[in-house]
Amino acid sequence: MDAPSRIRILVVDDHTLFRESVARLLAAEPDFEIAGHCASSAEALNLVARTPVDVVLLDYDLGDGKGVDFLAKAHGFGFNGRVLVVTAGVSELEAVEMIRAGIAGILRKHCSPAALAQSIRDVSGGKDYFEPGYLRSVLAGIAPPAPAPEYQRKKLTDRERQVLRYVFEGLANKEIADRLEVSESSVKATLQQLFSKTGVRTRSQLVRTALENYKDQL
């Protein structure tokens, strides 16, 4: 039987001690492989252009630039890996900017090694990872762009609003089902309804669309 493939990780942070320490820590995990580590957006772009990378751990402030610069350029040339922002902290405005740019999650640097490892596994598997309550504070504290005209939006049901709030917290379908005391298939059906109503296909797109156009219904 073939051995399971390992998650290839790129660490991008301009603090050398932090970057190298995280790389060594993650390299000890049996299902992780360090594809590289670097200090700048330019270095990171060069690396992902020639090396397969599944998950990028990206600091927001890179000293000579912002992590969002990497996001825009990487997606521009076809990078389809997942990006987890690992930061000492970002403002609500900065968080919304990165969510719109397509990140898979935000994790603060004071998290435990176990939490970091699990968040990498989560985003590699397609789940968005945001620290509990983080997006709630974003939603509460910042006005989104002008919403789409009312006639273009469909009203969310109570169950759709409940599921959407748990998606903001980064919960998996099973965790949402446990919170709501319903079946996992019921949660999946509600998510499909949300995808259809909002015109999106992924959880990341759902979060961004809800931030921009459905805050008034949450």
C-alpha positions in Angstrom: 0.0 0.0 0.0 1.3 3.4 -0.9 2.2 5.7 2.0 -0.2 8.6 2.4 1.1 11.8 0.8 2.4 14.5 3.1 1.2 18.1 3.3 3.8 20.3 1.7 4.2 23.5 3.7 5.9 26.9 2.9 6.6 29.2 5.9 6.8 32.9 5.0 7.8 35.2 7.8 10.4 38.0 8.0 11.4 37.0 11.6 14.2 34.4 11.1 14.0 32.8 14.6 10.2 32.4 14.4 10.3 31.1 10.8 13.0 28.6 11.3 11.6 27.4 14.6 8.2 26.8 13.1 9.8 25.0 10.1 11.7 22.6 12.5 8.6 22.1 14.6 6.4 21.1 11.7 9.1 19.0 10.1 8.8 16.6 13.0 5.2 15.8 12.2 4.9 12.6 10.2 2.3 13.9 7.7 4.1 17.2 7.0 6.9 18.1 4.6 8.6 21.6 4.6 8.7 22.8 1.0 10.8 25.8 2.1 10.8 28.9 4.3 11.5 32.5 3.3 11.3 36.1 4.5 9.6 38.0 1.7 6.7 37.8 -0.8 9.1 37.8 -3.7 11.0 34.8 -2.4 7.7 33.0 -1.7 6.4 33.7 -5.2 9.6 32.3 -6.7 9.4 29.2 -4.6 5.7 28.3 -5.3 6.4 28.9 -9.0 8.8 26.0 -9.1 7.9 23.8 -6.0 4.6 22.1 -5.2 3.1 23.6 -2.1 -0.2 22.7 -0.4 -0.3 25.2 2.5 1.4 28.5 2.9 1.8 29.9 6.4 1.9 33.6 5.7 2.7 36.5 8.1 0.6 39.6 7.4 3.4 42.1 7.9 6.6 41.0 6.0 8.6 44.1 6.8 9.2 45.1 3.1 5.6 44.4 2.2 2.3 42.9 3.1 1.2 39.3 2.9 -1.8 40.3 0.8 0.7 41.2 -2.0 1.7 37.6 -2.1 -1.9 36.5 -2.3 -2.8 38.7 -5.3 0.3 37.8 -7.3 0.2 34.0 -6.5 -3.4 33.6 -7.6 -2.5 35.7 -10.7 -0.1 33.0 -12.0 -2.3 30.0 -11.0 -1.2 29.0 -7.5 -4.1 27.0 -6.1 -2.7 26.0 -2.7 -4.3 27.1 0.6 -3.0 30.1 2.6 -3.2 30.3 6.4 -2.2 33.7 7.8 -0.2 33.2 11.1 0.2 36.6 12.7 0.7 38.5 15.9 -2.5 40.3 15.1 -4.3 42.2 12.4 -7.0 44.8 12.4 -10.5 44.0 11.4 -10.0 46.0 8.1 -6.9 44.0 7.3 -8.7 40.7 8.1 -11.5 41.6 5.7 -8.9 42.5 3.1 -7.3 39.1 3.3 -10.5 37.2 3.4 -11.5 38.9 0.2 -8.1 38.0 -1.3 -8.8 34.3 -0.7 -7.1 33.2 2.5 -8.2 29.9 4.2 -7.9 31.2 7.7 -6.2 33.4 10.4 -4.3 32.0 13.4 -2.5 34.1 16.0 1.1 33.4 16.8 0.4 32.8 20.5 -1.4 29.5 19.6 -0.1 26.2 20.7 2.0 23.9 18.4 -0.9 21.4 18.4 -3.4 24.1 17.3 -1.1 25.2 14.5 -0.6 21.6 13.3 -4.3 20.9 13.4 -5.2 24.1 11.6 -2.8 23.2 8.8 -4.5 19.8 8.5 -7.9 21.5 8.4 -7.1 24.0 5.7 -5.3 21.3 3.6 -8.4 19.2 3.8 -10.6 22.1 2.5 -11.8 23.5 5.7 -11.5 27.2 6.5 -9.9 27.9 9.9 -10.5 31.0 11.9 -10.0 31.2 15.6 -13.4 31.0 17.4 -15.1 34.3 17.5 -12.6 36.1 15.3 -14.9 36.6 12.3 -17.7 37.5 14.7 -15.6 40.5 15.9 -14.9 41.4 12.2 -18.6 41.3 11.4 -19.5 43.3 14.5 -16.8 45.9 14.1 -16.5 46.9 10.4 -19.0 48.1 7.8 -18.8 46.0 4.6 -18.8 47.4 1.1 -22.1 48.6 -0.2 -24.3 45.6 -0.3 -25.8 44.2 -3.5 -29.2 45.6 -4.4 -31.9 44.0 -2.3 -33.6 42.5 -5.4 -30.4 40.5 -6.1 -30.3 39.0 -2.6 -32.5 36.2 -1.2 -33.6 36.2 2.4 -31.8 33.7 4.6 -33.8 31.3 6.8 -33.1 31.0 10.5 -31.3 27.7 10.0 -29.2 29.1 7.2 -28.2 32.0 9.5 -27.3 29.6 12.2 -25.1 27.4 9.9 -23.5 30.5 8.4 -22.5 31.8 11.8 -20.8 28.5 12.7 -19.0 28.5 9.3 -17.6 31.9 10.4 -16.2 30.2 13.5 -14.4 27.6 11.3 -16.5 24.6 12.5 -16.6 21.5 10.4 -20.0 20.1 9.2 -20.0 17.5 12.0 -19.3 20.1 14.6 -22.1 22.3 13.3 -24.4 19.3 13.4 -23.5 18.6 17.0 -24.1 22.2 18.0 -27.5 22.3 16.2 -28.4 18.7 17.3 -29.2 17.7 13.7 -27.7 15.3 11.2 -24.6 16.0 9.3 -26.5 15.5 6.1 -28.9 18.2 7.2 -26.0 20.6 7.6 -24.7 19.7 4.1 -28.1 20.4 2.7 -28.3 23.8 4.3 -24.8 24.7 3.0 -25.9 23.7 -0.5 -28.9 26.1 -0.1 -26.5 28.8 1.0 -24.2 28.2 -2.0 -27.2 28.4 -4.3 -28.7 31.6 -2.7 -25.4 33.4 -2.7 -24.1 32.1 -6.0 -20.8 30.6 -4.7 -19.2 27.2 -4.7 -16.9 27.1 -1.7 -16.9 27.9 2.0 -14.3 30.6 1.5 -16.4 32.3 -1.1 -19.4 32.0 1.1 -17.6 33.8 4.0 -16.5 36.6 1.7 -20.0 37.0 0.1 -21.7 37.0 3.5 -19.3 39.7 4.7 -20.0 41.9 1.7 -23.7 41.4 1.1 -25.5 39.6 4.0 -24.3 41.2 7.2 -27.7 42.9 7.7 -29.3 39.4 7.9 -26.9 38.0 10.5 
